[in-house]
């Protein structure tokens, strides 16, 4: 059973300790001067001490804050269905995170019903590669369903809202049509036109389902031990609060909470937030125009019942209810 409350943040305490230490230093310094001032200790001498001790300290603090880059938590956003175009855009955000030395941790913000199997697996492996270099914390907005939840398995821990849609583990797809060879359509083999048949397609669906289950089990571990495989593979989607109770997520919280946890895991304080989606658009186009915002956040055809080619999908289709 997981705790669905936000973890205690240590950053505020660390900041308070630094501030208190600075205040104590100056207080003790003033006390030292006032209690140990010899008779020949003039205002000029005090001014000299101020010049050689206090000013360098203040200057050092100013230089550290203005010239030395603050550590940062980067935000990577997936706000649409998973297709090769959206996967490529996320991959560019991942590459940007690697290229920015001040980014020490990542929040992967998910609002997606999933999508194509191969593009989902591609992104999953890219996120795992990035996670070898820095912590990645998941933050679910309105939905991380099917392939969206699959990608959440590349993050740890996972935050969600109380009413987020979480889960829908599984796969579905269209069976390839049975195209017969005739006098006008010739082929070198019976399955050359479709590359599959119904029996082979069912085996593919079963294989992807089992791989999805293994990924969830490996990622969640003991946190999901109360659910049997049969329960997980029903394909149910859970509200965030219930998902926390059964171990599919770790905490109820906002993107800000997720960023604080990412910073804690990276061991940084006094950090800034870098929205990698916005930064990428600025570098690609020079600015973030409304047109680009609409393009990035547009709903993929994969998630709204458009005609899909035959194949398997890690997809929660809100319009069709998950059925082809």
N, C-alpha and C positions, 0 to 999 in steps of 0.2 A: 504494500500500500504506500503510495507516494504522498508526500506532503505538498498540498496544492497552495501553500502560502508562499509569499515572496521570501527569499533568503535574507537574513540580516546583512545589511550593507556595512562593510568596514571602511568604506572610503570617507564617509563623513567623520568617523572617529580619527582616521589618519590625518585628515586635513586639520581637525581641531587640535591634535597633538602637535603638529608643526607650528600652528599659530600660537599655541600656549608656550611652546619652547622659545619662540622668538620673543614674545612678550616677557617671559621670565629672564631672558638674557639681558634685555635692555633695563629691566627693573633692577637686577643685581648689579649691572654696570653703574647705574646712577647711584645706588646705595653705596657701592664701593668708593665712588668718587666723593660722595658727601661725608662718609665716615672716616676716610683715610686721607683727607686733604691736609697737607703740611702747611705751615705758616706762609711759606713762599710760593704756594700753589695759586697762581693768578688766573684771571680770566683768559689771559693769553695762552697759558699752559693748557687750560681746559679746551680752548679753541683748537690748539694743536692736536690734542687727543681726538677731538671730534673729527678733525681733518684727516688724520691718519688711521683712525679705527672705524668710526661710524660711517663716514662717507663711502669707503671701499665696500663695506658690507651692503649698504643700500645700492651702490652701483652694481655689485655682483648680482643682487636679487633682480634688479631691472634688466640686466643683460640676459640673465637666465630666462626671464619671462618674455623678452622681446626678440632676442636673437636665436636662442636655442628652441627648435620646434618642440611644442608640447606633444606628448604621446597621444595617440588617437585611437578611438574605436571606429572602425569602418562599418557602414550599413550597406549590405547587398540586398536588393529588393527583387522579389519575384511576384509580380502583380497580375499575372495572366496565366493562360494555359501553357503547357510545355510543348513547344514545337521546336523545330531546328532553328527557326529565327529567334525565338525567345531564349533558347538555350545558348545561342551564340552571343546574345547580348549579356546574359549572366556571366558567360565565360570571360567576356571583356572586363566586366567588373572584378572578377577574380584576379585576372592578370594585373589590373590596376592596383588592387590591394597588395599584391606582391611587390609592385614597383615603388610603393610609397613607404619609405623607411620608418615614418612616424606612426604608421598603423601597426598596432601590436595585437589587436584582437578584432573579431568580426561578429556582428549580429546579422544572421541570415533571416530577413523578414519575408514571411511566406503568406501569400493570399492567392491560392491556386487550386483548381480542381484536378490537376494532373494533366496527362496528355499522352504523347507517344512513348512507347516503352524504351526504345533505343536512345532517344534524346534525353529521357529522364535518367537512364543509367549513365549516360555520358556526363551529365551534370553532377550526379552523385559521386562519381569517381574524381571529378575535378575538385569538388568540395573536400573530399577526403584527402586529396593531395595538399590542398591549402591548409587543412587542419593539422598536418604534420609540422607546420611552421608557426601556427598561432591558434589560440582557442577560437572555436566557432560556436556561438550560442544561437539557438533557434527561437524565433518569435513569430507565433501564428497570429495573424489578424483575423479576418472573418472565416478563412477556410484553409486547411491543409488536408485535402482529401486525395485518396488514391495516390497518384504519382507525387502530389504535393506533400503527402505524409512520408512517402518513400524518401524524398529529399531531406525531410526533417531528421531522418535517421543518420544523416551525416553531421548532425549538430548534437551538442550535449553541454548543458541541459537544454530542455525545451520549455519555453513559456507560451501561454495561450490566454485568451480572454475567456471569461466564464461561459460565453455563448458561442465561441468559435466552433466551427464544424471540423472535427478531427477524426481521421481514420479512413473508413471505406477501403480497407485493404483488400486487394485482389486485382483481377484483370478480366477484361472481356474484349470481344472483337467480332468482326464480320467474317463469316466463312467465305473463302474464295469461291466465286461462281464456277460451276461445272461447264467449262467451255469445251465442246466436243470438236474433235478434228473432223473436217469434212472435205469435199472436193475443192472448196475455196480457201479453207484455212488448213495449212499443212504444218506439221510439227515433228520434231525428231523423237519425241517421247510423249506418253499420255499426259504427263503433268508439266510439259514444257511451257504451256500458256499460263498456268496458274502457280507453278512452282510448289504446289501443295495439293492436298485433298482433305476431305473432312476429317478423316482419322488422324492424319499428320497434324492438322491444325489443332485438334483437341489435345494432342500430345504437347504441342508448343504452348498452349494455354496452361496446361498443367505444370509444365516446366517453369514458366514465368511465375505462376502462383507460388510454387514451392521456393523459388529464389527470393521472391518478395517476403515470404514468411521467414526465411532464414535471415534475411537482412534485418527484419524487425527484431527477431529473437537476439541476434548478435548485438544489436545496438542497445536495446532496452534491458537485456539480461534479466536479473532477478526482479527488476521493477515491474515486469509484466508476467511474473510467474503464476499469478492467480488466474490468468486466462488460458484455457486450453487452446490447442491449435485449431480445433473445430470452431471455437468461438471467435477467434481472430479472423478466420477465413470466411465467416459469414458475410463480410463486406459491410458491416454496420458502421455508420458514422455517429460519433458521440459529441454532445456538448462539451466544451472545454472543462467545466467543473467535473463532470463524470469521467472524462478522459484522465483527469488528474487522479481521481479515486482509484481507477483500475490500472494506472501505471503507464498510460500512453503518452503523457506529458509529465513534467516535473513540477512546474509552478504556475500559478495564476498570476499574471502580471503584464505590464505594458512593455513597449519597446525600450523605454527608459530603464525599467527594471532589468531587462535583458542586457542592455549596455553596461549597467553597473556590475552585473555578474561577470560579463566578459572582461571588463577592466580588472576585477578582482582576480580572475583566473590568470590574467596576464601579468599581475603584480604591478599595475600602474595606478597612479592617482593624478588628480588635477588634469584629467584628460579632456580632449575635445571630441566631438562627433563629426565624422566625415561621411556625407551621403555619397556613396560611390556612383550611384545612378546619375545623380545631378552632376557630379564632377566629370563623369564620362561623357555625358551629353554636351557639357560646356567645352570639353576638349575636341569632341567630334564636330560640333557645329558652331562653336564660338559663344553660344548662349543657349538657355533652355526656353525655347519658344513654345507657345501653347500647342502648336502643331506637333512638336516632338513629344510633349507630355501626353497628348492624346494618343500618339502612336505607341508609346511605351506602355501606357496603361489600358490600351484597348483590349477587349476580350478576344481571346483566340477563337477562331472557328471551331477548334477542337472541343470547346466547352459549351457551345450553344446550339448543338443539333444540326450543324451543317453537314453536307454529304462527306462522309469519311471513306477513304479507300479501304479495301479489305485489309485486315491486319488486327493486331492485338493492341489494346490501349490500357494504360493505368489511368483511368479517367472516371471522375464522378460527373455525369452529365445531368445538370439540374433540369434541363428541359425534357429530356427523354427518360429521366429516372434511372439512368444507367443501363437501359436496354436498347439494343440496336433497332 
